[in-house]
Amino acid sequence: MDLLARRHFSTAIDAVAAVDARGFIIGAPVAYALNVAFVPLRKKGKLPGAVIAEAYALEYGAAELEIQTDCLRPGARVLLIDDLIATGGTLLAAARLLRRLEVRILEVNAIVDLPDLGGSARLRQDGLAVHAFCSFTGE
């Protein structure tokens, strides 16, 4: 978490958005260290108030992520954080939600990338900057 925060100390950031649930463990302390807002992207039905949702495929089915519609202003500069990049489906859904709120995603950050599963490549193909602190090859 310190490495992630230090990586962005000199970056103009408005918020850290993190994916339910392990992303919260990383994203919340990084937001705290950077003194910016923390925005949770939660599984369907967990957030109060007005939300928008994005469906995505899982290896074993489908799921939906939600974000509150009033949590970020258009143009906000956001880091998107999760613990792991595997196939990229969850992070792509999170990015679609953030884009629907018209924010600027500065970078997708993760602790671990599993590049053989193609997620980081899919994120980059979608125009996202990606940084992971370590990667492990092999499925």
PAVEXMAR-815116 format. One record per residue: x, y, z of N, C-alpha, C in turn; residue number from 1; residue in three letters. Coordinates in nm, 3 decimals. Atoms other than C-alpha are relative to their C-alpha. Example, Ala and Ser with C-alpha at 12.3 -4.5 7.8 and 13.67 -1.06 7.14 Angstrom:
<sites>
<site n_u="0.089" n_v="-0.119" n_w="0.000" ca_u="1.230" ca_v="-0.450" ca_w="0.780" c_u="0.090" c_v="0.120" c_w="0.000" n="1" res="ala"/>
<site n_u="-0.082" n_v="-0.119" n_w="-0.006" ca_u="1.367" ca_v="-0.106" ca_w="0.714" c_u="-0.077" c_v="0.109" c_w="0.073" n="2" res="ser"/>
</sites>
This chain:
<sites>
<site n_u="0.082" n_v="-0.118" n_w="0.000" ca_u="0.000" ca_v="0.000" ca_w="0.000" c_u="0.087" c_v="0.124" c_w="0.000" n="1" res="met"/>
<site n_u="-0.093" n_v="-0.114" n_w="0.001" ca_u="0.289" ca_v="0.233" ca_w="0.075" c_u="0.059" c_v="0.021" c_w="-0.138" n="2" res="asp"/>
<site n_u="-0.055" n_v="-0.013" n_w="0.135" ca_u="0.437" ca_v="0.158" ca_w="-0.267" c_u="-0.101" c_v="0.063" c_w="-0.095" n="3" res="leu"/>
<site n_u="0.103" n_v="-0.060" n_w="0.085" ca_u="0.109" ca_v="0.241" ca_w="-0.438" c_u="-0.018" c_v="0.147" c_w="0.032" n="4" res="leu"/>
<site n_u="0.018" n_v="-0.140" n_w="-0.038" ca_u="0.067" ca_v="0.561" ca_w="-0.241" c_u="0.120" c_v="0.083" c_w="-0.045" n="5" res="ala"/>
<site n_u="-0.119" n_v="-0.075" n_w="0.042" ca_u="0.427" ca_v="0.672" ca_w="-0.303" c_u="0.005" c_v="0.019" c_w="-0.150" n="6" res="arg"/>
<site n_u="0.002" n_v="-0.009" n_w="0.147" ca_u="0.384" ca_v="0.600" ca_w="-0.673" c_u="-0.081" c_v="0.120" c_w="-0.047" n="7" res="arg"/>
<site n_u="0.093" n_v="-0.105" n_w="0.043" ca_u="0.111" ca_v="0.866" ca_w="-0.684" c_u="0.004" c_v="0.127" c_w="0.085" n="8" res="his"/>
<site n_u="-0.006" n_v="-0.120" n_w="-0.084" ca_u="0.220" ca_v="1.129" ca_w="-0.429" c_u="0.001" c_v="0.129" c_w="-0.080" n="9" res="phe"/>
<site n_u="-0.010" n_v="-0.124" n_w="0.078" ca_u="0.297" ca_v="1.383" ca_w="-0.701" c_u="-0.103" c_v="0.007" c_w="-0.113" n="10" res="ser"/>
<site n_u="0.105" n_v="0.002" n_w="0.101" ca_u="-0.006" ca_v="1.297" ca_w="-0.916" c_u="-0.123" c_v="0.071" c_w="0.054" n="11" res="thr"/>
<site n_u="0.125" n_v="-0.065" n_w="-0.040" ca_u="-0.316" ca_v="1.517" ca_w="-0.904" c_u="-0.113" c_v="-0.103" c_w="-0.009" n="12" res="ala"/>
<site n_u="0.102" n_v="0.105" n_w="-0.010" ca_u="-0.582" ca_v="1.269" ca_w="-0.787" c_u="-0.116" c_v="0.053" c_w="0.084" n="13" res="ile"/>
<site n_u="0.117" n_v="-0.038" n_w="-0.077" ca_u="-0.936" ca_v="1.328" ca_w="-0.667" c_u="-0.055" c_v="-0.115" c_w="0.084" n="14" res="asp"/>
<site n_u="0.059" n_v="0.113" n_w="-0.070" ca_u="-1.032" ca_v="0.976" ca_w="-0.562" c_u="0.070" c_v="-0.130" c_w="-0.038" n="15" res="ala"/>
<site n_u="-0.041" n_v="0.138" n_w="0.026" ca_u="-0.934" ca_v="0.612" ca_w="-0.536" c_u="-0.128" c_v="-0.082" c_w="-0.002" n="16" res="val"/>
<site n_u="0.113" n_v="0.091" n_w="0.012" ca_u="-1.198" ca_v="0.369" ca_w="-0.661" c_u="0.054" c_v="-0.142" c_w="0.010" n="17" res="ala"/>
<site n_u="-0.048" n_v="0.137" n_w="-0.020" ca_u="-1.162" ca_v="0.007" ca_w="-0.552" c_u="-0.115" c_v="-0.098" c_w="-0.012" n="18" res="ala"/>
<site n_u="0.098" n_v="0.103" n_w="0.031" ca_u="-1.341" ca_v="-0.314" ca_w="-0.640" c_u="-0.025" c_v="-0.090" c_w="0.122" n="19" res="val"/>
<site n_u="0.046" n_v="0.088" n_w="-0.106" ca_u="-1.540" ca_v="-0.518" ca_w="-0.386" c_u="0.059" c_v="-0.140" c_w="-0.018" n="20" res="asp"/>
<site n_u="-0.021" n_v="-0.046" n_w="-0.135" ca_u="-1.405" ca_v="-0.671" ca_w="-0.170" c_u="0.150" c_v="0.012" c_w="0.031" n="21" res="ala"/>
<site n_u="-0.142" n_v="-0.007" n_w="-0.034" ca_u="-1.029" ca_v="-0.734" ca_w="-0.165" c_u="0.064" c_v="0.130" c_w="-0.043" n="22" res="arg"/>
<site n_u="-0.053" n_v="-0.130" n_w="0.041" ca_u="-0.966" ca_v="-0.411" ca_w="-0.352" c_u="-0.015" c_v="0.105" c_w="0.107" n="23" res="gly"/>
<site n_u="0.021" n_v="-0.095" n_w="-0.110" ca_u="-1.104" ca_v="-0.228" ca_w="-0.048" c_u="0.118" c_v="-0.002" c_w="0.097" n="24" res="phe"/>
<site n_u="-0.110" n_v="0.014" n_w="-0.095" ca_u="-0.819" ca_v="-0.362" ca_w="0.165" c_u="0.119" c_v="0.083" c_w="-0.045" n="25" res="ile"/>
<site n_u="-0.110" n_v="-0.079" n_w="0.055" ca_u="-0.572" ca_v="-0.187" ca_w="-0.065" c_u="-0.043" c_v="0.144" c_w="-0.025" n="26" res="ile"/>
<site n_u="0.043" n_v="-0.132" n_w="0.042" ca_u="-0.773" ca_v="0.107" ca_w="-0.194" c_u="-0.025" c_v="0.097" c_w="0.112" n="27" res="gly"/>
<site n_u="0.032" n_v="-0.092" n_w="-0.109" ca_u="-0.894" ca_v="0.253" ca_w="0.135" c_u="0.126" c_v="0.060" c_w="0.064" n="28" res="ala"/>
<site n_u="-0.119" n_v="-0.062" n_w="-0.057" ca_u="-0.547" ca_v="0.295" ca_w="0.292" c_u="0.078" c_v="0.086" c_w="-0.100" n="29" res="pro"/>
<site n_u="-0.067" n_v="-0.084" n_w="0.101" ca_u="-0.406" ca_v="0.430" ca_w="-0.037" c_u="-0.072" c_v="0.134" c_w="-0.009" n="30" res="val"/>
<site n_u="0.075" n_v="-0.126" n_w="0.002" ca_u="-0.686" ca_v="0.689" ca_w="-0.049" c_u="0.032" c_v="0.083" c_w="0.124" n="31" res="ala"/>
<site n_u="-0.034" n_v="-0.070" n_w="-0.124" ca_u="-0.613" ca_v="0.777" ca_w="0.313" c_u="0.138" c_v="0.063" c_w="-0.009" n="32" res="tyr"/>
<site n_u="-0.138" n_v="-0.050" n_w="0.010" ca_u="-0.239" ca_v="0.814" ca_w="0.247" c_u="0.010" c_v="0.116" c_w="-0.098" n="33" res="ala"/>
<site n_u="-0.001" n_v="-0.108" n_w="0.099" ca_u="-0.310" ca_v="1.036" ca_w="-0.055" c_u="-0.094" c_v="0.114" c_w="0.037" n="34" res="leu"/>
<site n_u="0.094" n_v="-0.100" n_w="-0.048" ca_u="-0.574" ca_v="1.234" ca_w="0.138" c_u="-0.105" c_v="0.034" c_w="-0.107" n="35" res="asn"/>
<site n_u="0.105" n_v="-0.016" n_w="0.101" ca_u="-0.839" ca_v="1.178" ca_w="-0.130" c_u="-0.118" c_v="-0.089" c_w="0.036" n="36" res="val"/>
<site n_u="0.122" n_v="0.078" n_w="-0.024" ca_u="-1.187" ca_v="1.029" ca_w="-0.141" c_u="0.022" c_v="-0.147" c_w="-0.036" n="37" res="ala"/>
<site n_u="0.004" n_v="0.142" n_w="0.031" ca_u="-1.242" ca_v="0.654" ca_w="-0.139" c_u="-0.138" c_v="-0.032" c_w="-0.055" n="38" res="phe"/>
<site n_u="0.126" n_v="0.034" n_w="0.065" ca_u="-1.509" ca_v="0.522" ca_w="-0.375" c_u="-0.009" c_v="-0.151" c_w="-0.017" n="39" res="val"/>
<site n_u="0.014" n_v="0.145" n_w="0.016" ca_u="-1.628" ca_v="0.162" ca_w="-0.342" c_u="-0.085" c_v="-0.036" c_w="-0.122" n="40" res="pro"/>
<site n_u="0.078" n_v="0.062" n_w="0.107" ca_u="-1.745" ca_v="-0.032" ca_w="-0.646" c_u="-0.046" c_v="-0.133" c_w="0.058" n="41" res="leu"/>
<site n_u="0.051" n_v="0.112" n_w="-0.077" ca_u="-1.973" ca_v="-0.288" ca_w="-0.484" c_u="-0.080" c_v="-0.097" c_w="-0.084" n="42" res="arg"/>
<site n_u="0.087" n_v="0.100" n_w="0.061" ca_u="-2.154" ca_v="-0.604" ca_w="-0.573" c_u="-0.144" c_v="0.050" c_w="0.009" n="43" res="lys"/>
<site n_u="0.138" n_v="-0.047" n_w="0.012" ca_u="-2.518" ca_v="-0.557" ca_w="-0.667" c_u="-0.076" c_v="-0.005" c_w="0.134" n="44" res="lys"/>
<site n_u="0.088" n_v="-0.005" n_w="-0.117" ca_u="-2.753" ca_v="-0.449" ca_w="-0.389" c_u="0.065" c_v="0.041" c_w="0.130" n="45" res="gly"/>
<site n_u="-0.070" n_v="-0.031" n_w="-0.125" ca_u="-2.493" ca_v="-0.335" ca_w="-0.135" c_u="0.009" c_v="0.150" c_w="0.030" n="46" res="lys"/>
<site n_u="-0.016" n_v="-0.144" n_w="-0.019" ca_u="-2.491" ca_v="0.045" ca_w="-0.187" c_u="-0.135" c_v="0.069" c_w="0.020" n="47" res="leu"/>
<site n_u="0.123" n_v="-0.078" n_w="-0.015" ca_u="-2.754" ca_v="0.293" ca_w="-0.065" c_u="-0.011" c_v="0.107" c_w="-0.109" n="48" res="pro"/>
<site n_u="0.020" n_v="-0.112" n_w="0.090" ca_u="-2.903" ca_v="0.567" ca_w="-0.278" c_u="-0.005" c_v="-0.043" c_w="-0.146" n="49" res="gly"/>
<site n_u="0.006" n_v="0.023" n_w="0.144" ca_u="-2.906" ca_v="0.602" ca_w="-0.654" c_u="0.132" c_v="-0.061" c_w="-0.048" n="50" res="ala"/>
<site n_u="-0.118" n_v="0.069" n_w="0.051" ca_u="-2.668" ca_v="0.364" ca_w="-0.830" c_u="-0.018" c_v="-0.030" c_w="-0.149" n="51" res="val"/>
<site n_u="0.002" n_v="0.058" n_w="0.134" ca_u="-2.575" ca_v="0.252" ca_w="-1.179" c_u="0.074" c_v="-0.132" c_w="0.009" n="52" res="ile"/>
<site n_u="-0.057" n_v="0.134" n_w="-0.006" ca_u="-2.477" ca_v="-0.106" ca_w="-1.254" c_u="0.062" c_v="-0.038" c_w="-0.133" n="53" res="ala"/>
<site n_u="-0.066" n_v="0.053" n_w="0.119" ca_u="-2.256" ca_v="-0.291" ca_w="-1.498" c_u="0.016" c_v="-0.150" c_w="0.019" n="54" res="glu"/>
<site n_u="-0.012" n_v="0.145" n_w="-0.006" ca_u="-2.281" ca_v="-0.663" ca_w="-1.566" c_u="0.131" c_v="-0.044" c_w="-0.065" n="55" res="ala"/>
<site n_u="-0.122" n_v="0.056" n_w="0.058" ca_u="-1.974" ca_v="-0.873" ca_w="-1.642" c_u="0.002" c_v="-0.150" c_w="0.022" n="56" res="tyr"/>
<site n_u="-0.008" n_v="0.145" n_w="-0.007" ca_u="-1.884" ca_v="-1.236" ca_w="-1.696" c_u="0.109" c_v="-0.044" c_w="0.096" n="57" res="ala"/>
<site n_u="-0.097" n_v="0.067" n_w="-0.086" ca_u="-1.705" ca_v="-1.455" ca_w="-1.445" c_u="0.028" c_v="-0.138" c_w="-0.059" n="58" res="leu"/>
<site n_u="-0.030" n_v="0.136" n_w="0.045" ca_u="-1.541" ca_v="-1.791" ca_w="-1.504" c_u="-0.115" c_v="-0.094" c_w="0.029" n="59" res="glu"/>
<site n_u="0.104" n_v="0.090" n_w="-0.048" ca_u="-1.833" ca_v="-1.949" ca_w="-1.320" c_u="-0.140" c_v="0.060" c_w="-0.009" n="60" res="tyr"/>
<site n_u="0.132" n_v="-0.060" n_w="0.010" ca_u="-2.124" ca_v="-1.723" ca_w="-1.419" c_u="0.009" c_v="0.148" c_w="-0.036" n="61" res="gly"/>
<site n_u="0.004" n_v="-0.144" n_w="0.025" ca_u="-2.206" ca_v="-1.353" ca_w="-1.419" c_u="-0.019" c_v="0.074" c_w="0.131" n="62" res="ala"/>
<site n_u="0.015" n_v="-0.083" n_w="-0.119" ca_u="-2.207" ca_v="-1.069" ca_w="-1.170" c_u="-0.026" c_v="0.144" c_w="-0.046" n="63" res="ala"/>
<site n_u="0.019" n_v="-0.142" n_w="0.028" ca_u="-2.282" ca_v="-0.697" ca_w="-1.147" c_u="0.072" c_v="0.081" c_w="0.105" n="64" res="glu"/>
<site n_u="-0.058" n_v="-0.099" n_w="-0.089" ca_u="-2.092" ca_v="-0.408" ca_w="-0.998" c_u="-0.088" c_v="0.124" c_w="-0.002" n="65" res="leu"/>
<site n_u="0.075" n_v="-0.125" n_w="-0.008" ca_u="-2.258" ca_v="-0.088" ca_w="-0.881" c_u="0.086" c_v="0.110" c_w="0.059" n="66" res="glu"/>
<site n_u="-0.064" n_v="-0.119" n_w="-0.055" ca_u="-2.144" ca_v="0.265" ca_w="-0.802" c_u="-0.109" c_v="0.104" c_w="0.023" n="67" res="ile"/>
<site n_u="0.096" n_v="-0.106" n_w="-0.027" ca_u="-2.335" ca_v="0.553" ca_w="-0.647" c_u="0.017" c_v="0.110" c_w="-0.104" n="68" res="gln"/>
<site n_u="-0.005" n_v="-0.098" n_w="0.108" ca_u="-2.424" ca_v="0.814" ca_w="-0.907" c_u="0.053" c_v="0.136" c_w="0.044" n="69" res="thr"/>
<site n_u="-0.042" n_v="-0.132" n_w="-0.047" ca_u="-2.331" ca_v="1.110" ca_w="-0.687" c_u="0.135" c_v="0.000" c_w="0.071" n="70" res="asp"/>
<site n_u="-0.125" n_v="0.012" n_w="-0.076" ca_u="-1.992" ca_v="0.992" ca_w="-0.558" c_u="0.118" c_v="0.071" c_w="-0.066" n="71" res="cys"/>
<site n_u="-0.109" n_v="-0.066" n_w="0.072" ca_u="-1.773" ca_v="1.158" ca_w="-0.825" c_u="-0.058" c_v="0.103" c_w="-0.095" n="72" res="leu"/>
<site n_u="0.044" n_v="-0.102" n_w="0.096" ca_u="-1.805" ca_v="1.473" ca_w="-1.030" c_u="0.061" c_v="-0.029" c_w="-0.136" n="73" res="arg"/>
<site n_u="-0.061" n_v="0.018" n_w="0.132" ca_u="-1.749" ca_v="1.465" ca_w="-1.406" c_u="0.137" c_v="0.067" c_w="-0.006" n="74" res="pro"/>
<site n_u="-0.135" n_v="-0.053" n_w="0.010" ca_u="-1.381" ca_v="1.517" ca_w="-1.485" c_u="0.092" c_v="-0.036" c_w="0.115" n="75" res="gly"/>
<site n_u="-0.084" n_v="0.039" n_w="-0.114" ca_u="-1.260" ca_v="1.378" ca_w="-1.152" c_u="0.110" c_v="-0.095" c_w="-0.047" n="76" res="ala"/>
<site n_u="-0.116" n_v="0.084" n_w="0.032" ca_u="-0.917" ca_v="1.212" ca_w="-1.168" c_u="0.003" c_v="-0.114" c_w="0.102" n="77" res="arg"/>
<site n_u="0.023" n_v="0.117" n_w="-0.084" ca_u="-0.943" ca_v="0.857" ca_w="-1.034" c_u="0.104" c_v="-0.108" c_w="-0.026" n="78" res="val"/>
<site n_u="-0.077" n_v="0.124" n_w="0.009" ca_u="-0.713" ca_v="0.564" ca_w="-0.961" c_u="-0.097" c_v="-0.115" c_w="0.022" n="79" res="leu"/>
<site n_u="0.082" n_v="0.119" n_w="-0.015" ca_u="-0.880" ca_v="0.227" ca_w="-1.003" c_u="0.088" c_v="-0.112" c_w="0.054" n="80" res="leu"/>
<site n_u="-0.086" n_v="0.097" n_w="-0.069" ca_u="-0.745" ca_v="-0.039" ca_w="-0.766" c_u="-0.074" c_v="-0.131" c_w="0.028" n="81" res="ile"/>
<site n_u="0.046" n_v="0.132" n_w="-0.043" ca_u="-0.794" ca_v="-0.412" ca_w="-0.717" c_u="0.124" c_v="-0.078" c_w="0.043" n="82" res="asp"/>
<site n_u="-0.114" n_v="0.078" n_w="-0.047" ca_u="-0.576" ca_v="-0.682" ca_w="-0.566" c_u="0.069" c_v="-0.075" c_w="-0.112" n="83" res="asp"/>
<site n_u="-0.050" n_v="0.095" n_w="0.098" ca_u="-0.534" ca_v="-0.896" ca_w="-0.877" c_u="-0.059" c_v="0.029" c_w="-0.137" n="84" res="leu"/>
<site n_u="0.051" n_v="-0.005" n_w="0.137" ca_u="-0.562" ca_v="-0.875" ca_w="-1.255" c_u="0.011" c_v="-0.142" c_w="-0.055" n="85" res="ile"/>
<site n_u="0.003" n_v="0.134" n_w="0.059" ca_u="-0.669" ca_v="-1.211" ca_w="-1.397" c_u="-0.051" c_v="0.015" c_w="-0.143" n="86" res="ala"/>
<site n_u="0.054" n_v="-0.014" n_w="0.136" ca_u="-0.903" ca_v="-1.208" ca_w="-1.699" c_u="-0.037" c_v="0.144" c_w="-0.033" n="87" res="thr"/>
<site n_u="0.029" n_v="-0.142" n_w="0.021" ca_u="-0.977" ca_v="-0.837" ca_w="-1.653" c_u="-0.147" c_v="0.036" c_w="-0.001" n="88" res="gly"/>
<site n_u="0.143" n_v="-0.028" n_w="0.009" ca_u="-1.356" ca_v="-0.871" ca_w="-1.656" c_u="-0.053" c_v="0.095" c_w="0.106" n="89" res="gly"/>
<site n_u="0.047" n_v="-0.086" n_w="-0.109" ca_u="-1.417" ca_v="-0.712" ca_w="-1.318" c_u="0.052" c_v="0.141" c_w="-0.015" n="90" res="thr"/>
<site n_u="-0.057" n_v="-0.134" n_w="0.015" ca_u="-1.180" ca_v="-0.422" ca_w="-1.377" c_u="-0.053" c_v="0.072" c_w="-0.124" n="91" res="leu"/>
<site n_u="0.061" n_v="-0.063" n_w="0.117" ca_u="-1.323" ca_v="-0.360" ca_w="-1.725" c_u="-0.141" c_v="0.050" c_w="0.034" n="92" res="leu"/>
<site n_u="0.132" n_v="-0.045" n_w="-0.044" ca_u="-1.673" ca_v="-0.344" ca_w="-1.572" c_u="0.011" c_v="0.123" c_w="0.088" n="93" res="ala"/>
<site n_u="-0.022" n_v="-0.116" n_w="-0.087" ca_u="-1.542" ca_v="-0.105" ca_w="-1.306" c_u="0.035" c_v="0.123" c_w="-0.083" n="94" res="ala"/>
<site n_u="-0.039" n_v="-0.112" n_w="0.086" ca_u="-1.383" ca_v="0.113" ca_w="-1.574" c_u="-0.120" c_v="0.053" c_w="-0.078" n="95" res="ala"/>
<site n_u="0.121" n_v="-0.044" n_w="0.073" ca_u="-1.710" ca_v="0.121" ca_w="-1.772" c_u="-0.090" c_v="0.082" c_w="0.092" n="96" res="arg"/>
<site n_u="0.081" n_v="-0.078" n_w="-0.095" ca_u="-1.895" ca_v="0.238" ca_w="-1.459" c_u="0.059" c_v="0.138" c_w="0.021" n="97" res="leu"/>
<site n_u="-0.065" n_v="-0.129" n_w="-0.023" ca_u="-1.642" ca_v="0.511" ca_w="-1.393" c_u="-0.013" c_v="0.090" c_w="-0.123" n="98" res="leu"/>
<site n_u="0.014" n_v="-0.080" n_w="0.123" ca_u="-1.654" ca_v="0.625" ca_w="-1.756" c_u="-0.142" c_v="0.052" c_w="-0.016" n="99" res="arg"/>
<site n_u="0.140" n_v="-0.047" n_w="0.006" ca_u="-2.034" ca_v="0.646" ca_w="-1.735" c_u="-0.020" c_v="0.121" c_w="0.089" n="100" res="arg"/>
<site n_u="0.006" n_v="-0.119" n_w="-0.086" ca_u="-1.979" ca_v="0.899" ca_w="-1.456" c_u="0.088" c_v="0.112" c_w="-0.055" n="101" res="leu"/>
<site n_u="-0.082" n_v="-0.099" n_w="0.071" ca_u="-1.748" ca_v="1.087" ca_w="-1.697" c_u="0.123" c_v="0.044" c_w="0.079" n="102" res="glu"/>
<site n_u="-0.124" n_v="-0.030" n_w="-0.072" ca_u="-1.438" ca_v="1.064" ca_w="-1.479" c_u="0.119" c_v="-0.042" c_w="-0.085" n="103" res="val"/>
<site n_u="-0.124" n_v="0.036" n_w="0.069" ca_u="-1.079" ca_v="1.031" ca_w="-1.594" c_u="0.073" c_v="-0.105" c_w="0.082" n="104" res="arg"/>
<site n_u="-0.072" n_v="0.108" n_w="-0.068" ca_u="-0.918" ca_v="0.700" ca_w="-1.499" c_u="0.148" c_v="0.018" c_w="-0.030" n="105" res="ile"/>
<site n_u="-0.143" n_v="-0.026" n_w="0.018" ca_u="-0.551" ca_v="0.781" ca_w="-1.445" c_u="0.079" c_v="-0.128" c_w="-0.022" n="106" res="leu"/>
<site n_u="-0.074" n_v="0.126" n_w="0.008" ca_u="-0.433" ca_v="0.423" ca_w="-1.399" c_u="-0.079" c_v="-0.108" c_w="0.072" n="107" res="glu"/>
<site n_u="0.050" n_v="0.117" n_w="-0.070" ca_u="-0.544" ca_v="0.075" ca_w="-1.302" c_u="0.119" c_v="-0.059" c_w="0.075" n="108" res="val"/>
<site n_u="-0.107" n_v="0.054" n_w="-0.082" ca_u="-0.332" ca_v="-0.053" ca_w="-1.015" c_u="-0.042" c_v="-0.131" c_w="0.065" n="109" res="asn"/>
<site n_u="0.023" n_v="0.127" n_w="-0.068" ca_u="-0.301" ca_v="-0.404" ca_w="-0.874" c_u="0.132" c_v="-0.044" c_w="0.063" n="110" res="ala"/>
<site n_u="-0.119" n_v="0.058" n_w="-0.060" ca_u="-0.059" ca_v="-0.593" ca_w="-0.657" c_u="0.056" c_v="-0.108" c_w="-0.092" n="111" res="ile"/>
<site n_u="-0.043" n_v="0.115" n_w="0.080" ca_u="-0.049" ca_v="-0.903" ca_w="-0.881" c_u="-0.070" c_v="0.002" c_w="-0.135" n="112" res="val"/>
<site n_u="0.053" n_v="0.020" n_w="0.135" ca_u="-0.095" ca_v="-0.950" ca_w="-1.254" c_u="0.028" c_v="-0.144" c_w="-0.041" n="113" res="asp"/>
<site n_u="-0.016" n_v="0.133" n_w="0.059" ca_u="-0.151" ca_v="-1.292" ca_w="-1.412" c_u="-0.011" c_v="0.018" c_w="-0.152" n="114" res="leu"/>
<site n_u="0.008" n_v="-0.041" n_w="0.141" ca_u="-0.061" ca_v="-1.190" ca_w="-1.770" c_u="-0.044" c_v="-0.110" c_w="-0.095" n="115" res="pro"/>
<site n_u="0.041" n_v="0.108" n_w="0.090" ca_u="-0.121" ca_v="-1.533" ca_w="-1.924" c_u="-0.152" c_v="-0.014" c_w="-0.010" n="116" res="asp"/>
<site n_u="0.146" n_v="0.003" n_w="0.006" ca_u="-0.492" ca_v="-1.491" ca_w="-1.846" c_u="-0.055" c_v="0.116" c_w="-0.084" n="117" res="leu"/>
<site n_u="0.038" n_v="-0.103" n_w="0.096" ca_u="-0.499" ca_v="-1.179" ca_w="-2.065" c_u="-0.066" c_v="0.125" c_w="0.051" n="118" res="gly"/>
<site n_u="0.071" n_v="-0.116" n_w="-0.054" ca_u="-0.657" ca_v="-0.929" ca_w="-1.830" c_u="0.071" c_v="0.132" c_w="-0.019" n="119" res="gly"/>
<site n_u="-0.072" n_v="-0.127" n_w="0.015" ca_u="-0.385" ca_v="-0.664" ca_w="-1.834" c_u="0.004" c_v="0.043" c_w="-0.146" n="120" res="ser"/>
<site n_u="0.002" n_v="-0.034" n_w="0.143" ca_u="-0.371" ca_v="-0.683" ca_w="-2.215" c_u="-0.137" c_v="0.054" c_w="-0.040" n="121" res="ala"/>
<site n_u="0.135" n_v="-0.049" n_w="0.030" ca_u="-0.751" ca_v="-0.639" ca_w="-2.233" c_u="-0.020" c_v="0.141" c_w="0.054" n="122" res="arg"/>
<site n_u="0.011" n_v="-0.134" n_w="-0.058" ca_u="-0.730" ca_v="-0.337" ca_w="-2.003" c_u="0.074" c_v="0.102" c_w="-0.085" n="123" res="leu"/>
<site n_u="-0.077" n_v="-0.091" n_w="0.085" ca_u="-0.458" ca_v="-0.179" ca_w="-2.216" c_u="-0.069" c_v="0.021" c_w="-0.135" n="124" res="arg"/>
<site n_u="0.074" n_v="-0.013" n_w="0.126" ca_u="-0.657" ca_v="-0.251" ca_w="-2.534" c_u="-0.120" c_v="0.092" c_w="0.015" n="125" res="gln"/>
<site n_u="0.113" n_v="-0.089" n_w="-0.029" ca_u="-0.941" ca_v="-0.060" ca_w="-2.370" c_u="0.047" c_v="0.143" c_w="0.027" n="126" res="asp"/>
<site n_u="-0.054" n_v="-0.135" n_w="-0.017" ca_u="-0.710" ca_v="0.242" ca_w="-2.341" c_u="0.040" c_v="0.036" c_w="0.141" n="127" res="gly"/>
<site n_u="-0.034" n_v="-0.026" n_w="-0.139" ca_u="-0.625" ca_v="0.206" ca_w="-1.973" c_u="0.148" c_v="-0.022" c_w="0.025" n="128" res="leu"/>
<site n_u="-0.136" n_v="0.020" n_w="-0.049" ca_u="-0.280" ca_v="0.252" ca_w="-1.821" c_u="-0.009" c_v="-0.101" c_w="0.114" n="129" res="ala"/>
<site n_u="0.004" n_v="0.108" n_w="-0.099" ca_u="-0.201" ca_v="-0.052" ca_w="-1.606" c_u="0.134" c_v="-0.011" c_w="0.069" n="130" res="val"/>
<site n_u="-0.123" n_v="0.025" n_w="-0.075" ca_u="0.053" ca_v="-0.104" ca_w="-1.329" c_u="-0.028" c_v="-0.105" c_w="0.106" n="131" res="his"/>
<site n_u="0.003" n_v="0.102" n_w="-0.106" ca_u="0.102" ca_v="-0.414" ca_w="-1.116" c_u="0.141" c_v="-0.014" c_w="0.055" n="132" res="ala"/>
<site n_u="-0.132" n_v="0.008" n_w="-0.063" ca_u="0.386" ca_v="-0.465" ca_w="-0.870" c_u="0.070" c_v="-0.131" c_w="-0.025" n="133" res="phe"/>
<site n_u="-0.064" n_v="0.126" n_w="0.035" ca_u="0.446" ca_v="-0.826" ca_w="-0.962" c_u="-0.091" c_v="-0.077" c_w="-0.093" n="134" res="cys"/>
<site n_u="0.080" n_v="0.084" n_w="0.088" ca_u="0.334" ca_v="-1.077" ca_w="-1.219" c_u="0.051" c_v="-0.143" c_w="0.010" n="135" res="ser"/>
<site n_u="-0.031" n_v="0.142" n_w="-0.005" ca_u="0.325" ca_v="-1.452" ca_w="-1.229" c_u="-0.051" c_v="-0.063" c_w="-0.128" n="136" res="phe"/>
<site n_u="0.041" n_v="0.065" n_w="0.124" ca_u="0.322" ca_v="-1.643" ca_w="-1.556" c_u="-0.052" c_v="-0.140" c_w="0.030" n="137" res="thr"/>
<site n_u="0.062" n_v="0.130" n_w="-0.019" ca_u="0.134" ca_v="-1.965" ca_w="-1.603" c_u="-0.142" c_v="0.016" c_w="0.046" n="138" res="gly"/>
<site n_u="0.141" n_v="-0.007" n_w="-0.039" ca_u="-0.234" ca_v="-2.032" ca_w="-1.560" c_u="-0.020" c_v="-0.085" c_w="0.120" n="139" res="glu"/>
</sites>
